Amino acid sequence: MDIDEHLAHLATAGQWPDWLIAADAWWDGLELTTRTGTSQEEVKEWLDSAFGAGSTEWREGDALELKLDDPRTSDFTGIRVTSRSQPETAAGHPRIPLLRERQITRQLAEPLARPRDRFADEVQVMAFHSFKGGVGRTVHAVAIA
C-alpha cells in the first residue's frame, strides 16, 4: 500500500480526524501535523484504524512506527511516525506552505470555489502545473485545447 496515496484517499473522502491538519509521507518516515493537544496515543489509534489493526508499534521506548510489509522477514519493519503540533486559529486549521512536492491536507475533500467574475465571451482559463517537468502537462494542455 502506498502510504501517501492512502492518506490522500482518506483526506478526499473526509475521513481524517479533526486533530489531523496535514501529512507528509517520505521514504523513511511519516510526518503528521496535528492540532495542539493531540496525544501520541490518539495518533496511534487513528493510524491503526486507517491502516489496519496492529499497523503501528511503539519502538525504542516512545518512538511510534508504522509497519511496512517486508516479505523477507517476520520481524517488524517500519518507518518512524513523527508529529508536530500547530495551534488552531479562529479561521480553522492554518496551513503553513512548505516547499515540498505535495502536502496532503484535509482540504482535499473541499472543492475549490469557481471565481464569480467571468471573462468576456465566457472564456475559461485553465492552469497546468508540474514539479517534474515531463511531457504530461503539455499533452494535457493540447488535449484540452
N, CA, C and O atoms as a GROMACS GRO file, in nm:
protein
  580
    1MET      N    1   0.084  -0.117   0.000
    1MET     CA    2   0.000   0.000   0.000
    1MET      C    3   0.089   0.124   0.000
    1MET      O    4   0.187   0.130   0.074
    2ASP      N    5   0.055   0.219  -0.082
    2ASP     CA    6   0.126   0.346  -0.087
    2ASP      C    7   0.069   0.436   0.024
    2ASP      O    8  -0.048   0.475   0.018
    3ILE      N    9   0.150   0.467   0.124
    3ILE     CA   10   0.104   0.544   0.239
    3ILE      C   11   0.052   0.680   0.196
    3ILE      O   12  -0.056   0.722   0.239
    4ASP      N   13   0.127   0.749   0.111
    4ASP     CA   14   0.090   0.881   0.062
    4ASP      C   15  -0.046   0.876  -0.009
    4ASP      O   16  -0.134   0.959   0.017
    5GLU      N   17  -0.061   0.780  -0.097
    5GLU     CA   18  -0.185   0.766  -0.174
    5GLU      C   19  -0.303   0.732  -0.083
    5GLU      O   20  -0.413   0.785  -0.102
    6HIS      N   21  -0.282   0.645   0.014
    6HIS     CA   22  -0.390   0.606   0.105
    6HIS      C   23  -0.433   0.725   0.191
    6HIS      O   24  -0.553   0.746   0.213
    7LEU      N   25  -0.337   0.803   0.240
    7LEU     CA   26  -0.371   0.921   0.320
    7LEU      C   27  -0.446   1.024   0.235
    7LEU      O   28  -0.539   1.088   0.284
    8ALA      N   29  -0.407   1.040   0.109
    8ALA     CA   30  -0.477   1.132   0.019
    8ALA      C   31  -0.620   1.084  -0.004
    8ALA      O   32  -0.713   1.165  -0.005
    9HIS      N   33  -0.639   0.953  -0.022
    9HIS     CA   34  -0.773   0.897  -0.041
    9HIS      C   35  -0.860   0.924   0.082
    9HIS      O   36  -0.975   0.964   0.069
   10LEU      N   37  -0.804   0.901   0.201
   10LEU     CA   38  -0.880   0.925   0.324
   10LEU      C   39  -0.915   1.073   0.339
   10LEU      O   40  -1.026   1.106   0.382
   11ALA      N   41  -0.822   1.162   0.303
   11ALA     CA   42  -0.849   1.306   0.312
   11ALA      C   43  -0.959   1.346   0.215
   11ALA      O   44  -1.049   1.421   0.251
   12THR      N   45  -0.952   1.295   0.092
   12THR     CA   46  -1.053   1.326  -0.009
   12THR      C   47  -1.190   1.276   0.034
   12THR      O   48  -1.292   1.340   0.005
   13ALA      N   49  -1.194   1.163   0.102
   13ALA     CA   50  -1.321   1.104   0.148
   13ALA      C   51  -1.369   1.168   0.278
   13ALA      O   52  -1.473   1.128   0.331
   14GLY      N   53  -1.295   1.265   0.330
   14GLY     CA   54  -1.335   1.332   0.454
   14GLY      C   55  -1.321   1.242   0.576
   14GLY      O   56  -1.396   1.257   0.672
   15GLN      N   57  -1.226   1.149   0.573
   15GLN     CA   58  -1.211   1.052   0.682
   15GLN      C   59  -1.090   1.081   0.771
   15GLN      O   60  -1.036   0.990   0.834
   16TRP      N   61  -1.050   1.205   0.777
   16TRP     CA   62  -0.944   1.242   0.868
   16TRP      C   63  -1.006   1.288   0.999
   16TRP      O   64  -1.114   1.348   0.999
   17PRO      N   65  -0.939   1.263   1.112
   17PRO     CA   66  -0.990   1.316   1.240
   17PRO      C   67  -0.970   1.467   1.244
   17PRO      O   68  -0.887   1.522   1.172
   18ASP      N   69  -1.046   1.533   1.330
   18ASP     CA   70  -1.039   1.679   1.339
   18ASP      C   71  -0.901   1.730   1.379
   18ASP      O   72  -0.863   1.841   1.342
   19TRP      N   73  -0.826   1.650   1.452
   19TRP     CA   74  -0.696   1.695   1.501
   19TRP      C   75  -0.585   1.686   1.396
   19TRP      O   76  -0.478   1.744   1.416
   20LEU      N   77  -0.609   1.616   1.285
   20LEU     CA   78  -0.505   1.600   1.183
   20LEU      C   79  -0.513   1.713   1.081
   20LEU      O   80  -0.615   1.730   1.014
   21ILE      N   81  -0.406   1.789   1.069
   21ILE     CA   82  -0.403   1.904   0.978
   21ILE      C   83  -0.337   1.869   0.845
   21ILE      O   84  -0.389   1.905   0.740
   22ALA      N   85  -0.224   1.798   0.848
   22ALA     CA   86  -0.153   1.764   0.725
   22ALA      C   87  -0.068   1.640   0.747
   22ALA      O   88  -0.037   1.603   0.860
   23ALA      N   89  -0.031   1.576   0.636
   23ALA     CA   90   0.054   1.456   0.642
   23ALA      C   91   0.153   1.458   0.527
   23ALA      O   92   0.119   1.494   0.414
   24ASP      N   93   0.275   1.419   0.556
   24ASP     CA   94   0.380   1.409   0.455
   24ASP      C   95   0.446   1.272   0.469
   24ASP      O   96   0.508   1.243   0.571
   25ALA      N   97   0.433   1.189   0.366
   25ALA     CA   98   0.495   1.057   0.368
   25ALA      C   99   0.626   1.063   0.290
   25ALA      O  100   0.630   1.112   0.177
   26TRP      N  101   0.731   1.014   0.350
   26TRP     CA  102   0.863   1.010   0.290
   26TRP      C  103   0.910   0.866   0.286
   26TRP      O  104   0.845   0.779   0.343
   27TRP      N  105   1.020   0.840   0.220
   27TRP     CA  106   1.070   0.704   0.209
   27TRP      C  107   1.112   0.648   0.344
   27TRP      O  108   1.111   0.526   0.364
   28ASP      N  109   1.148   0.734   0.438
   28ASP     CA  110   1.196   0.687   0.567
   28ASP      C  111   1.111   0.730   0.686
   28ASP      O  112   1.150   0.708   0.801
   29GLY      N  113   0.996   0.791   0.660
   29GLY     CA  114   0.914   0.835   0.773
   29GLY      C  115   0.784   0.898   0.730
   29GLY      O  116   0.762   0.930   0.613
   30LEU      N  117   0.698   0.916   0.827
   30LEU     CA  118   0.569   0.982   0.807
   30LEU      C  119   0.563   1.099   0.904
   30LEU      O  120   0.574   1.081   1.025
   31GLU      N  121   0.545   1.220   0.849
   31GLU     CA  122   0.537   1.340   0.932
   31GLU      C  123   0.393   1.387   0.934
   31GLU      O  124   0.332   1.410   0.829
   32LEU      N  125   0.337   1.401   1.053
   32LEU     CA  126   0.200   1.446   1.069
   32LEU      C  127   0.200   1.582   1.137
   32LEU      O  128   0.276   1.606   1.231
   33THR      N  129   0.114   1.672   1.090
   33THR     CA  130   0.093   1.800   1.156
   33THR      C  131  -0.042   1.788   1.226
   33THR      O  132  -0.144   1.765   1.162
   34THR      N  133  -0.040   1.805   1.358
   34THR     CA  134  -0.161   1.785   1.437
   34THR      C  135  -0.198   1.912   1.513
   34THR      O  136  -0.115   2.001   1.532
   35ARG      N  137  -0.322   1.916   1.555
   35ARG     CA  138  -0.369   2.028   1.638
   35ARG      C  139  -0.301   2.018   1.774
   35ARG      O  140  -0.278   1.908   1.825
   36THR      N  141  -0.269   2.131   1.833
   36THR     CA  142  -0.208   2.135   1.965
   36THR      C  143  -0.294   2.058   2.064
   36THR      O  144  -0.416   2.073   2.067
   37GLY      N  145  -0.229   1.975   2.145
   37GLY     CA  146  -0.301   1.897   2.246
   37GLY      C  147  -0.332   1.755   2.203
   37GLY      O  148  -0.388   1.678   2.282
   38THR      N  149  -0.298   1.718   2.080
   38THR     CA  150  -0.322   1.582   2.032
   38THR      C  151  -0.216   1.489   2.091
   38THR      O  152  -0.097   1.517   2.081
   39SER      N  153  -0.260   1.380   2.151
   39SER     CA  154  -0.166   1.287   2.213
   39SER      C  155  -0.114   1.187   2.111
   39SER      O  156  -0.176   1.162   2.008
   40GLN      N  157   0.002   1.131   2.141
   40GLN     CA  158   0.060   1.028   2.054
   40GLN      C  159  -0.029   0.905   2.052
   40GLN      O  160  -0.034   0.833   1.952
   41GLU      N  161  -0.100   0.880   2.161
   41GLU     CA  162  -0.191   0.765   2.166
   41GLU      C  163  -0.308   0.785   2.068
   41GLU      O  164  -0.351   0.688   2.006
   42GLU      N  165  -0.359   0.908   2.055
   42GLU     CA  166  -0.464   0.937   1.956
   42GLU      C  167  -0.412   0.911   1.815
   42GLU      O  168  -0.482   0.854   1.731
   43VAL      N  169  -0.289   0.954   1.790
   43VAL     CA  170  -0.227   0.933   1.659
   43VAL      C  171  -0.216   0.784   1.631
   43VAL      O  172  -0.252   0.738   1.522
   44LYS      N  173  -0.168   0.708   1.728
   44LYS     CA  174  -0.152   0.563   1.711
   44LYS      C  175  -0.287   0.496   1.684
   44LYS      O  176  -0.297   0.414   1.592
   45GLU      N  177  -0.389   0.530   1.762
   45GLU     CA  178  -0.521   0.469   1.743
   45GLU      C  179  -0.576   0.497   1.604
   45GLU      O  180  -0.632   0.408   1.540
   46TRP      N  181  -0.560   0.622   1.557
   46TRP     CA  182  -0.614   0.654   1.424
   46TRP      C  183  -0.536   0.582   1.314
   46TRP      O  184  -0.596   0.531   1.219
   47LEU      N  185  -0.404   0.578   1.325
   47LEU     CA  186  -0.325   0.507   1.224
   47LEU      C  187  -0.362   0.359   1.221
   47LEU      O  188  -0.368   0.299   1.113
   48ASP      N  189  -0.385   0.299   1.338
   48ASP     CA  190  -0.428   0.159   1.342
   48ASP      C  191  -0.564   0.140   1.276
   48ASP      O  192  -0.588   0.037   1.212
   49SER      N  193  -0.653   0.237   1.291
   49SER     CA  194  -0.784   0.223   1.225
   49SER      C  195  -0.773   0.253   1.075
   49SER      O  196  -0.846   0.194   0.995
   50ALA      N  197  -0.684   0.343   1.037
   50ALA     CA  198  -0.671   0.381   0.896
   50ALA      C  199  -0.594   0.277   0.814
   50ALA      O  200  -0.624   0.256   0.697
   51PHE      N  201  -0.495   0.213   0.876
   51PHE     CA  202  -0.411   0.118   0.803
   51PHE      C  203  -0.432  -0.027   0.846
   51PHE      O  204  -0.372  -0.118   0.788
   52GLY      N  205  -0.516  -0.049   0.945
   52GLY     CA  206  -0.544  -0.184   0.992
   52GLY      C  207  -0.488  -0.207   1.131
   52GLY      O  208  -0.381  -0.156   1.166
   53ALA      N  209  -0.561  -0.285   1.210
   53ALA     CA  210  -0.520  -0.313   1.348
   53ALA      C  211  -0.379  -0.371   1.350
   53ALA      O  212  -0.345  -0.458   1.270
   54GLY      N  213  -0.299  -0.321   1.442
   54GLY     CA  214  -0.162  -0.370   1.455
   54GLY      C  215  -0.064  -0.308   1.358
   54GLY      O  216   0.048  -0.355   1.345
   55SER      N  217  -0.106  -0.202   1.290
   55SER     CA  218  -0.019  -0.137   1.191
   55SER      C  219   0.088  -0.050   1.254
   55SER      O  220   0.186  -0.015   1.189
   56THR      N  221   0.071  -0.017   1.381
   56THR     CA  222   0.170   0.067   1.448
   56THR      C  223   0.223  -0.004   1.571
   56THR      O  224   0.158  -0.092   1.628
   57GLU      N  225   0.342   0.036   1.610
   57GLU     CA  226   0.406  -0.018   1.730
   57GLU      C  227   0.492   0.088   1.793
   57GLU      O  228   0.549   0.173   1.724
   58TRP      N  229   0.501   0.083   1.926
   58TRP     CA  230   0.598   0.168   1.995
   58TRP      C  231   0.732   0.096   1.987
   58TRP      O  232   0.743  -0.019   2.027
   59ARG      N  233   0.832   0.162   1.936
   59ARG     CA  234   0.965   0.104   1.921
   59ARG      C  235   1.066   0.191   1.996
   59ARG      O  236   1.047   0.312   2.009
   60GLU      N  237   1.169   0.129   2.044
   60GLU     CA  238   1.277   0.202   2.113
   60GLU      C  239   1.220   0.301   2.215
   60GLU      O  240   1.255   0.419   2.215
   61GLY      N  241   1.135   0.251   2.300
   61GLY     CA  242   1.076   0.336   2.403
   61GLY      C  243   0.950   0.406   2.358
   61GLY      O  244   0.842   0.346   2.359
   62ASP      N  245   0.963   0.532   2.319
   62ASP     CA  246   0.844   0.610   2.286
   62ASP      C  247   0.836   0.649   2.138
   62ASP      O  248   0.764   0.742   2.104
   63ALA      N  249   0.909   0.580   2.052
   63ALA     CA  250   0.905   0.612   1.908
   63ALA      C  251   0.794   0.531   1.841
   63ALA      O  252   0.794   0.408   1.848
   64LEU      N  253   0.702   0.599   1.779
   64LEU     CA  254   0.592   0.534   1.709
   64LEU      C  255   0.636   0.501   1.566
   64LEU      O  256   0.693   0.586   1.498
   65GLU      N  257   0.609   0.378   1.522
   65GLU     CA  258   0.644   0.338   1.386
   65GLU      C  259   0.523   0.275   1.319
   65GLU      O  260   0.444   0.205   1.382
   66LEU      N  261   0.512   0.300   1.188
   66LEU     CA  262   0.408   0.242   1.104
   66LEU      C  263   0.469   0.121   1.034
   66LEU      O  264   0.573   0.132   0.969
   67LYS      N  265   0.404   0.007   1.048
   67LYS     CA  266   0.458  -0.118   0.995
   67LYS      C  267   0.451  -0.122   0.843
   67LYS      O  268   0.352  -0.080   0.782
   68LEU      N  269   0.558  -0.173   0.783
   68LEU     CA  270   0.564  -0.194   0.639
   68LEU      C  271   0.564  -0.343   0.609
   68LEU      O  272   0.612  -0.423   0.691
   69ASP      N  273   0.511  -0.381   0.495
   69ASP     CA  274   0.517  -0.521   0.453
   69ASP      C  275   0.660  -0.552   0.410
   69ASP      O  276   0.717  -0.481   0.327
   70ASP      N  277   0.717  -0.656   0.465
   70ASP     CA  278   0.851  -0.699   0.428
   70ASP      C  279   0.851  -0.851   0.417
   70ASP      O  280   0.862  -0.920   0.518
   71PRO      N  281   0.838  -0.904   0.295
   71PRO     CA  282   0.830  -1.048   0.278
   71PRO      C  283   0.959  -1.122   0.314
   71PRO      O  284   0.959  -1.245   0.323
   72ARG      N  285   1.068  -1.050   0.333
   72ARG     CA  286   1.197  -1.114   0.363
   72ARG      C  287   1.209  -1.157   0.509
   72ARG      O  288   1.294  -1.239   0.543
   73THR      N  289   1.123  -1.100   0.594
   73THR     CA  290   1.137  -1.128   0.737
   73THR      C  291   1.002  -1.122   0.807
   73THR      O  292   0.909  -1.058   0.760
   74SER      N  293   0.995  -1.190   0.920
   74SER     CA  294   0.873  -1.182   1.002
   74SER      C  295   0.892  -1.079   1.112
   74SER      O  296   0.799  -1.050   1.188
   75ASP      N  297   1.012  -1.023   1.122
   75ASP     CA  298   1.039  -0.917   1.219
   75ASP      C  299   0.967  -0.789   1.178
   75ASP      O  300   0.928  -0.772   1.062
   76PHE      N  301   0.951  -0.700   1.275
   76PHE     CA  302   0.885  -0.572   1.249
   76PHE      C  303   0.974  -0.484   1.162
   76PHE      O  304   1.090  -0.460   1.197
   77THR      N  305   0.921  -0.438   1.052
   77THR     CA  306   0.989  -0.341   0.966
   77THR      C  307   0.897  -0.220   0.957
   77THR      O  308   0.782  -0.233   0.917
   78GLY      N  309   0.947  -0.104   0.995
   78GLY     CA  310   0.858   0.011   0.995
   78GLY      C  311   0.930   0.141   0.965
   78GLY      O  312   1.052   0.147   0.956
   79ILE      N  313   0.849   0.244   0.951
   79ILE     CA  314   0.902   0.379   0.935
   79ILE      C  315   0.855   0.462   1.054
   79ILE      O  316   0.746   0.441   1.107
   80ARG      N  317   0.938   0.553   1.095
   80ARG     CA  318   0.908   0.636   1.211
   80ARG      C  319   0.796   0.736   1.179
   80ARG      O  320   0.792   0.796   1.071
   81VAL      N  321   0.705   0.751   1.274
   81VAL     CA  322   0.597   0.849   1.264
   81VAL      C  323   0.631   0.963   1.359
   81VAL      O  324   0.643   0.943   1.480
   82THR      N  325   0.646   1.082   1.303
   82THR     CA  326   0.670   1.200   1.386
   82THR      C  327   0.552   1.294   1.371
   82THR      O  328   0.489   1.301   1.265
   83SER      N  329   0.525   1.366   1.476
   83SER     CA  330   0.416   1.464   1.466
   83SER      C  331   0.460   1.594   1.530
   83SER      O  332   0.530   1.596   1.632
   84ARG      N  333   0.418   1.700   1.468
   84ARG     CA  334   0.444   1.833   1.524
   84ARG      C  335   0.309   1.900   1.540
   84ARG      O  336   0.221   1.886   1.455
   85SER      N  337   0.294   1.972   1.648
   85SER     CA  338   0.165   2.036   1.672
   85SER      C  339   0.166   2.177   1.619
   85SER      O  340   0.269   2.244   1.612
   86GLN      N  341   0.048   2.219   1.582
   86GLN     CA  342   0.030   2.353   1.526
   86GLN      C  343  -0.098   2.408   1.588
   86GLN      O  344  -0.202   2.342   1.584
   87PRO      N  345  -0.092   2.528   1.645
   87PRO     CA  346  -0.212   2.582   1.708
   87PRO      C  347  -0.322   2.610   1.606
   87PRO      O  348  -0.297   2.641   1.490
   88GLU      N  349  -0.445   2.599   1.654
   88GLU     CA  350  -0.562   2.626   1.570
   88GLU      C  351  -0.598   2.773   1.585
   88GLU      O  352  -0.588   2.829   1.694
   89THR      N  353  -0.639   2.834   1.475
   89THR     CA  354  -0.681   2.974   1.481
   89THR      C  355  -0.832   2.981   1.466
   89THR      O  356  -0.897   2.879   1.443
   90ALA      N  357  -0.887   3.099   1.481
   90ALA     CA  358  -1.032   3.117   1.468
   90ALA      C  359  -1.080   3.080   1.329
   90ALA      O  360  -1.196   3.042   1.311
   91ALA      N  361  -0.993   3.091   1.230
   91ALA     CA  362  -1.032   3.062   1.091
   91ALA      C  363  -1.025   2.912   1.061
   91ALA      O  364  -1.047   2.871   0.947
   92GLY      N  365  -0.995   2.831   1.161
   92GLY     CA  366  -0.984   2.687   1.137
   92GLY      C  367  -0.841   2.644   1.146
   92GLY      O  368  -0.764   2.696   1.227
   93HIS      N  369  -0.803   2.549   1.066
   93HIS     CA  370  -0.667   2.497   1.069
   93HIS      C  371  -0.581   2.576   0.971
   93HIS      O  372  -0.603   2.569   0.850
   94PRO      N  373  -0.483   2.650   1.022
   94PRO     CA  374  -0.396   2.723   0.930
   94PRO      C  375  -0.306   2.627   0.855
   94PRO      O  376  -0.273   2.519   0.905
   95ARG      N  377  -0.267   2.664   0.739
   95ARG     CA  378  -0.174   2.581   0.662
   95ARG      C  379  -0.051   2.663   0.631
   95ARG      O  380  -0.058   2.764   0.561
   96ILE      N  381   0.060   2.620   0.684
   96ILE     CA  382   0.187   2.687   0.656
   96ILE      C  383   0.242   2.625   0.529
   96ILE      O  384   0.271   2.505   0.528
   97PRO      N  385   0.258   2.704   0.422
   97PRO     CA  386   0.308   2.647   0.297
   97PRO      C  387   0.450   2.593   0.313
   97PRO      O  388   0.535   2.658   0.375
   98LEU      N  389   0.474   2.477   0.259
   98LEU     CA  390   0.606   2.417   0.261
   98LEU      C  391   0.651   2.397   0.117
   98LEU      O  392   0.570   2.367   0.030
   99LEU      N  393   0.779   2.414   0.093
   99LEU     CA  394   0.831   2.396  -0.042
   99LEU      C  395   0.861   2.249  -0.065
   99LEU      O  396   0.976   2.207  -0.072
  100ARG      N  397   0.755   2.172  -0.077
  100ARG     CA  398   0.765   2.029  -0.100
  100ARG      C  399   0.680   1.994  -0.219
  100ARG      O  400   0.595   2.073  -0.262
  101GLU      N  401   0.704   1.876  -0.274
  101GLU     CA  402   0.628   1.835  -0.392
  101GLU      C  403   0.479   1.833  -0.364
  101GLU      O  404   0.400   1.880  -0.446
  102ARG      N  405   0.441   1.779  -0.249
  102ARG     CA  406   0.299   1.768  -0.220
  102ARG      C  407   0.281   1.752  -0.071
  102ARG      O  408   0.353   1.677  -0.006
  103GLN      N  409   0.186   1.823  -0.016
  103GLN     CA  410   0.150   1.804   0.123
  103GLN      C  411   0.002   1.769   0.126
  103GLN      O  412  -0.080   1.842   0.070
  104ILE      N  413  -0.030   1.658   0.188
  104ILE     CA  414  -0.169   1.613   0.194
  104ILE      C  415  -0.238   1.684   0.309
  104ILE      O  416  -0.190   1.680   0.422
  105THR      N  417  -0.349   1.749   0.280
  105THR     CA  418  -0.426   1.818   0.383
  105THR      C  419  -0.572   1.779   0.372
  105THR      O  420  -0.616   1.726   0.270
  106ARG      N  421  -0.647   1.806   0.478
  106ARG     CA  422  -0.789   1.775   0.479
  106ARG      C  423  -0.866   1.856   0.375
  106ARG      O  424  -0.978   1.818   0.340
  107GLN      N  425  -0.809   1.965   0.324
  107GLN     CA  426  -0.876   2.047   0.224
  107GLN      C  427  -0.896   1.974   0.092
  107GLN      O  428  -0.968   2.022   0.005
  108LEU      N  429  -0.833   1.857   0.074
  108LEU     CA  430  -0.856   1.778  -0.047
  108LEU      C  431  -1.002   1.739  -0.060
  108LEU      O  432  -1.050   1.715  -0.170
  109ALA      N  433  -1.074   1.733   0.052
  109ALA     CA  434  -1.216   1.696   0.050
  109ALA      C  435  -1.306   1.814   0.014
  109ALA      O  436  -1.426   1.797  -0.007
  110GLU      N  437  -1.248   1.933   0.008
  110GLU     CA  438  -1.327   2.053  -0.019
  110GLU      C  439  -1.302   2.102  -0.161
  110GLU      O  440  -1.188   2.130  -0.197
  111PRO      N  441  -1.408   2.113  -0.243
  111PRO     CA  442  -1.389   2.160  -0.381
  111PRO      C  443  -1.348   2.308  -0.382
  111PRO      O  444  -1.386   2.385  -0.294
  112LEU      N  445  -1.272   2.345  -0.483
  112LEU     CA  446  -1.233   2.485  -0.498
  112LEU      C  447  -1.350   2.563  -0.555
  112LEU      O  448  -1.418   2.518  -0.648
  113ALA      N  449  -1.373   2.679  -0.499
  113ALA     CA  450  -1.482   2.763  -0.548
  113ALA      C  451  -1.443   2.826  -0.682
  113ALA      O  452  -1.331   2.873  -0.699
  114ARG      N  453  -1.537   2.825  -0.775
  114ARG     CA  454  -1.511   2.890  -0.904
  114ARG      C  455  -1.518   3.041  -0.884
  114ARG      O  456  -1.595   3.089  -0.801
  115PRO      N  457  -1.439   3.116  -0.958
  115PRO     CA  458  -1.443   3.262  -0.945
  115PRO      C  459  -1.580   3.315  -0.987
  115PRO      O  460  -1.644   3.261  -1.077
  116ARG      N  461  -1.624   3.422  -0.922
  116ARG     CA  462  -1.754   3.481  -0.955
  116ARG      C  463  -1.747   3.561  -1.084
  116ARG      O  464  -1.839   3.557  -1.167
  117ASP      N  465  -1.638   3.635  -1.101
  117ASP     CA  466  -1.625   3.716  -1.222
  117ASP      C  467  -1.587   3.627  -1.339
  117ASP      O  468  -1.504   3.536  -1.325
  118ARG      N  469  -1.647   3.652  -1.453
  118ARG     CA  470  -1.618   3.574  -1.573
  118ARG      C  471  -1.548   3.662  -1.675
  118ARG      O  472  -1.558   3.785  -1.672
  119PHE      N  473  -1.476   3.596  -1.765
  119PHE     CA  474  -1.412   3.668  -1.874
  119PHE      C  475  -1.515   3.693  -1.984
  119PHE      O  476  -1.620   3.630  -1.987
  120ALA      N  477  -1.483   3.786  -2.072
  120ALA     CA  478  -1.572   3.816  -2.184
  120ALA      C  479  -1.594   3.692  -2.269
  120ALA      O  480  -1.503   3.609  -2.282
  121ASP      N  481  -1.710   3.678  -2.326
  121ASP     CA  482  -1.746   3.566  -2.413
  121ASP      C  483  -1.733   3.430  -2.345
  121ASP      O  484  -1.708   3.328  -2.410
  122GLU      N  485  -1.749   3.428  -2.211
  122GLU     CA  486  -1.746   3.303  -2.134
  122GLU      C  487  -1.615   3.225  -2.150
  122GLU      O  488  -1.614   3.102  -2.138
  123VAL      N  489  -1.506   3.294  -2.176
  123VAL     CA  490  -1.375   3.230  -2.187
  123VAL      C  491  -1.335   3.178  -2.048
  123VAL      O  492  -1.352   3.248  -1.948
  124GLN      N  493  -1.282   3.055  -2.043
  124GLN     CA  494  -1.235   2.998  -1.918
  124GLN      C  495  -1.084   2.980  -1.924
  124GLN      O  496  -1.029   2.954  -2.031
  125VAL      N  497  -1.018   2.995  -1.812
  125VAL     CA  498  -0.874   2.980  -1.804
  125VAL      C  499  -0.842   2.855  -1.723
  125VAL      O  500  -0.901   2.832  -1.617
  126MET      N  501  -0.750   2.774  -1.773
  126MET     CA  502  -0.704   2.656  -1.700
  126MET      C  503  -0.555   2.668  -1.678
  126MET      O  504  -0.483   2.719  -1.764
  127ALA      N  505  -0.509   2.622  -1.565
  127ALA     CA  506  -0.366   2.625  -1.535
  127ALA      C  507  -0.315   2.482  -1.518
  127ALA      O  508  -0.381   2.399  -1.456
  128PHE      N  509  -0.200   2.455  -1.574
  128PHE     CA  510  -0.137   2.324  -1.562
  128PHE      C  511  -0.003   2.343  -1.492
  128PHE      O  512   0.075   2.431  -1.528
  129HIS      N  513   0.022   2.260  -1.393
  129HIS     CA  514   0.144   2.274  -1.315
  129HIS      C  515   0.210   2.138  -1.298
  129HIS      O  516   0.141   2.037  -1.281
  130SER      N  517   0.341   2.134  -1.304
  130SER     CA  518   0.413   2.009  -1.285
  130SER      C  519   0.543   2.037  -1.211
  130SER      O  520   0.614   2.132  -1.244
  131PHE      N  521   0.573   1.954  -1.112
  131PHE     CA  522   0.700   1.969  -1.042
  131PHE      C  523   0.813   1.903  -1.119
  131PHE      O  524   0.927   1.949  -1.115
  132LYS      N  525   0.782   1.795  -1.188
  132LYS     CA  526   0.887   1.716  -1.252
  132LYS      C  527   0.928   1.770  -1.388
  132LYS      O  528   1.042   1.747  -1.431
  133GLY      N  529   0.839   1.840  -1.457
  133GLY     CA  530   0.877   1.896  -1.586
  133GLY      C  531   0.875   1.798  -1.700
  133GLY      O  532   0.948   1.816  -1.798
  134GLY      N  533   0.793   1.693  -1.692
  134GLY     CA  534   0.782   1.597  -1.801
  134GLY      C  535   0.687   1.646  -1.908
  134GLY      O  536   0.655   1.765  -1.914
  135VAL      N  537   0.642   1.556  -1.994
  135VAL     CA  538   0.555   1.594  -2.105
  135VAL      C  539   0.407   1.589  -2.068
  135VAL      O  540   0.323   1.631  -2.148
  136GLY      N  541   0.373   1.539  -1.951
  136GLY     CA  542   0.233   1.524  -1.912
  136GLY      C  543   0.154   1.652  -1.917
  136GLY      O  544   0.040   1.654  -1.965
  137ARG      N  545   0.211   1.760  -1.869
  137ARG     CA  546   0.143   1.889  -1.869
  137ARG      C  547   0.114   1.934  -2.011
  137ARG      O  548   0.003   1.982  -2.040
  138THR      N  549   0.210   1.921  -2.100
  138THR     CA  550   0.192   1.962  -2.240
  138THR      C  551   0.086   1.878  -2.309
  138THR      O  552   0.000   1.931  -2.379
  139VAL      N  553   0.091   1.747  -2.289
  139VAL     CA  554  -0.007   1.658  -2.351
  139VAL      C  555  -0.149   1.694  -2.305
  139VAL      O  556  -0.240   1.700  -2.387
  140HIS      N  557  -0.167   1.717  -2.176
  140HIS     CA  558  -0.299   1.752  -2.125
  140HIS      C  559  -0.344   1.889  -2.176
  140HIS      O  560  -0.462   1.907  -2.209
  141ALA      N  561  -0.254   1.984  -2.183
  141ALA     CA  562  -0.289   2.117  -2.232
  141ALA      C  563  -0.333   2.111  -2.378
  141ALA      O  564  -0.431   2.176  -2.416
  142VAL      N  565  -0.263   2.035  -2.460
  142VAL     CA  566  -0.300   2.020  -2.601
  142VAL      C  567  -0.434   1.947  -2.612
  142VAL      O  568  -0.518   1.985  -2.695
  143ALA      N  569  -0.456   1.846  -2.532
  143ALA     CA  570  -0.582   1.771  -2.536
  143ALA      C  571  -0.700   1.860  -2.496
  143ALA      O  572  -0.808   1.849  -2.554
  144ILE      N  573  -0.681   1.946  -2.399
  144ILE     CA  574  -0.788   2.036  -2.354
  144ILE      C  575  -0.819   2.141  -2.461
  144ILE      O  576  -0.934   2.180  -2.479
  145ALA      N  577  -0.715   2.186  -2.531
  145ALA     CA  578  -0.733   2.291  -2.632
  145ALA      C  579  -0.821   2.237  -2.743
  145ALA      O  580  -0.850   2.308  -2.839
   0.00000   0.00000   0.00000
